[in-house]
């Protein structure tokens, strides 16, 4: 082999290697595969249902506003609250709070609730169920011209709206307890009473589920989002509000409706809210004001605390002048109030002619998250 021939072959080999390297550099990078979309809240519920049940929705949950949503000014508890004026033609605004959603982000004033994760069934958390239902209620209200705010556990300071609904579900260590229940704040405005009445009527008739009569708890009435006197991150005093316990996640019959037919749950709540908005008088500011009653004590002869505002109702307790009675509602000549007797907490009714007013400050119980 001659030197010239060897040189030619070496040159050809170098040229071949250079061409290959250039082609490798110019080749396009592989495109990243699209990350699988996580299952919706509804899809997460399905594995624990009957195999024949199919999901009713495949959409992702709508994005939730952060707790930095511009709030209305905080109401000073020392000043008699007045409703925020609504210009004529302003569409109604309704808040749907997803119970326990991002509770770990609650502010320092509610730090004791950060570990409150709610009920659970299998791998399904209450927050997932609540979010799924709320995302079904929202379009039903928006279709009727309602502005809807979806709010997590953290409430914007002094949040002001035409209605506020905290959406929750129950749980129990036993499978027997079932049914839905609603509650207003301790001191209930006429507007909150009407909101509860219309949603209760709609929920019972549309879902066909039984009401958990007598199941309303101190935690529901004293729900932190209602407590504008104690917390900055709470609704305005003039915002009509209720808390909705849709049913028990731990009861098979309740799950059959909440998990298998969530659209029925959503329709029941939405129609109740719409009924309320149609019946209310948006110009009636007095209906939005929560009542205020002085702390009471029994007269020397004592007072009977009963389960209902009538003399024939079940006697819950007899109290003397040493026990505070903290009223939060009145029907005729009867006060409904909270009574603390040593380690007992009683909510009942007392006749007005058996008590006297004092100038003492009320002390409602400190609730935990429902």
N, C-alpha and C positions, 0 to 999 in steps of 0.2 A: 504494500500500500504506500503511495507517494505522500509527501508532506502536504502538497496542495490539496490532494483529495481528502486527507484527514481534516485539514482546516475547513474545507467546504462543509464536510459533515458536521463538524462542531458548530459552525455558524448556523446551519439549519436547525440543529437541536436547540440552540439558544433562542432562535426566533420562535420556535414552537412553544417553548416555556413562557416567553414573554406574552404571547397571544393568549395563552390559557389564563395567566394571572390577570390580564386586563379584562377578560370576559368575566372572571369571578368577581372582580371589584364592581363591574357595571351591573351585575345581576341584581334585580330588585330584592329587597328584604322581604321575608315571608310576612304576610299580614296576620295580625293577632286574631285568633278566633274569638267570636263574640261570647262574652260571659253569659252563662245561663241566667235567665231572669228568675229571681227567687219566687217561690210559690206565694200566692196571695194569702191573706189571712183566712179567707174562706177555704182555700185548698188545704191549708194546714189543719183545718177542722175535720176534713173528710175521712182520714184514716180511722177515726174512732167511731164513725157512724156505720150504719148497715152498708154492706157491699153494694146494694142496689141503688144507693143514693148517689146522684151525680151533682157536681158543683153547679151553682146557678150563676156564677160570675167568674171570669178569668182575668179581670183587669187588676192592675196594681192599685193598692190604696192611694188615694190622692194625697199629695204632699201636705203635711201639717205646718201651720204657721209656728214660728218659734215664739218663745216667751217674750221676745223683744218687740212684738206687735205694738205699735204706738197706743198707749193706754189713754183713757180719759183721766182728768185730774182726780186724785184720791179725795174722798169725802172726809172732812174733819168730823170725827164722832161727836165732838162737842157742839156741833152746829146741826140744827134740825135739817135733815136732808131734803132736797127738793129735786124733782125729776129734771133730767137734762132735756131742754126744749128740742122738739123735733119739727123742723120746717114742714109746712104742708107739702104733701106729695112724696115725702121721704119714705122709701120702702122699709118695711120692718126688718130688724136685725135679730137673728137668733144664734145663740152659742150652743154648740154641742160639745161638751167636755168628755173626752175619752178617759174613763176612770182608770187610774193607775198607770197610764201611758207616760213613760219617762219620769216616773216618780223619783228616781235617783237624782233628778235635776231640780228638785224642789228647793226653794230658797232657804236660807238659814233659819228664818222664823218658823218654818215648817220642817225643819231637819228631822224631827222625830217621826215623820211619815215617809222618809226616803226609802225605807226597807219594806214598805207596805206594797206587796205585789198582787194582792187580791186572791180571788179563788182560782182553781185550776181543775182541769179534768184531763187525765193522761198527760200528753205533751202540750195541750192547749192552755194558754194562760188567759186570765180574764181580760187583760189588756188587748190581746189579739181578737177575742170575741167582740169586745166593746168597739174596737176600731172598725171591724168588718160591718157591724150594724150601723155605726155612725156614717160610714161612707155610703151606705144605702139610703139613709135618711136624707142626706144632703141634697142629692138631685131632685128628690120629691118636693122639697121645700123650695129649691131654686126655680123649679118649673112653675111655681105660683108667685114668683117675684120676690121671694124672701132672700135677703143677704144672710149667708151662713158662715159663721166662724167655727172652725174645728180647733179646739183647745186641748192641749195635753194636761197633765196633772197640775202644772204651774199656771195659775190664773194671772193675766196682766193686772197690775195694780188698778183698783177702782173700776174694773171692767163694767161697762154700761151697755145694756142691750134691752130689747123689748121682751126677751125671754132667755133664760139660761137653764139648760137641762144637763145634769151630770148623769152620764150613762154608765151603769154598773150591772154586774151579775153577782148572784149569791153563791155561797158554797157552804157545805156542812160536813161534819164528820160522819153523818148518817145519810143514807140514800133516801130516807122517807120525806124530809121537809121539801116542800115545793111551793111554787106560786110567786106572783109578782107583788110588788108594793111600791108606793110612792110616798114621798114626804116633802114638806116645805120646811123652810127655816123655822127656828123656835118662834120668833115673832113674825107672824105671817101677814103680809099685806093682802088686801082684797084681791089684787091682781094675781098674786101667787096662789091663792085659794082657787080662783077661777081656772088658772093654768092646770093645777092638779086635778080639778074636777073634770075638765074636758079630756085630758090625756088618760085619766083613769077610765072614763066611760068608753073611749075609743079602744084602749088597750084590752080591756076585758072582753069587749064584744068581738073584736077582730081576731085576737089570738086564740080565744076560747080557753085560755089558761085560767086557773082559779086564783083569786087574790089571797095573799098570805095575811089574812085578817089578824090584827094584833101583832104583826111581826115588825112594825116600824121600831127602830132602835134609837137610843140616845145619840149614837154616832151619826145616824141619818139626819136627825133634826139639827144636830150641832156640826154638820159637815163643814170642814175648814173653809171651803170656797164660799160659804154663805156668811162667814163670820167677819164682816167688815169692821166691827168694833175691835177685834183682837188682831187681825192681820192686814197688812198692806196689800198682799197678793190675794185679793178676794173681790167678789163682785161689789158693785155699788149698792148702797142700801135700797135704792129704788128699782133695782132690776128684779122683775118677777122670776122666781127660781123654784125648781123642784129637783130632787134626786130620784132617778128611776132604777129600781132593782128589777131587771127584766125577768128573772127566774133563777132557779138553782141549777148551776152547772153539774151538781152532784146528783141530780134526779133525772132518771131516764125519760120520764114523760115531759119534763121541761126541756131537756136537751133535744127531744124529737122536734120541738118547735124552733128553739133558738138556733140549733145547728142545721137541721134539715130544711127549715123553711124560714131563713133569716129575712127574706123580703116581706114576709107577713109581719114580723116584729117591727121592721122599719116602717111599714105602712101604718101600723097601729099607732106608733109614736108620732109620725108626721101628720096624720090626719087629726090627731088630738091637738097638736100645736096649731095647725091651720084653723081648726074650729075655735080655739082660743083667740087667735088673732082677728077672726071675723066678729067675735062676740064682744071683745073689749072695746072700750071707748078710749082711743089714743089721746084725747084731750083731758081725760080725767086724771089729773096728777095726784089727787088725793088717794086714788085706788092703789097707787104705787108706794105710798108711805107705810112703813112697818109700824105697827102699834107700839106704844110704850106704856107699861103699867108699873106702879110702884111695888116694891117688895111688900108682901103681906105677912101678917102673923095672926094666928087664931085668937079669938076673944077668950076670956077667962074660962068660959064653958067648953072650950075645945072646938075643933072643926072636923068634919068627916070628909075624907078624900074618896071620891067615887070614880068608877070607871067610865061614867057617862054623865052628862049634865041633867040628871033627874034623881029624885030622892029614892027611887026604887032600884037604881043601878047598884052593881056590886060594890060593897064597901072595901076599899083597898087599905085604908089605915085611918086611925084617929090620931090627931096631933094636937099638942098644946101650944101655949104661947112661946115656948122655947124653940120652936121649929120654924125656920123660914119657909114661906111659900112664894115661889117666884112665878108670877103669872106671865103667860105669853099669848093668851087668847081669851076672848069672852063671848059667850053666847047667852043672851038674855041676862039673867041674874046669876050666872055661873061663870067662874073663872077656871080656865084650864092652866095648870101650872106644874112646875117641877118642884119636887120635895126630896130633900136628902135627910134620911134618918139613920144615923150611925153608918152602917155599911150598906144600907138599902137606898136605892134610887127609885123614886116613884113619880110617874106622870099621871095626873088625874084631875078631877074636877071638884071644886069646892064652892059652896053657896056664898054669895057676896055678903049676906047678913051674918056670916060666921067668922069673918075676918076683918082686920083693920089695916089701913095703909101705914107704912113706915117711910123714913127717909134713908133706909139702908140701900147699899149698892147691890145689884143682882150679881150672883156668881153661878153661871151655868157650868155644867160639867165640861171638862176638857176632853174632847172626843179623840178617838183614834180613827184612822181611815176606814170607811165601810168595806 
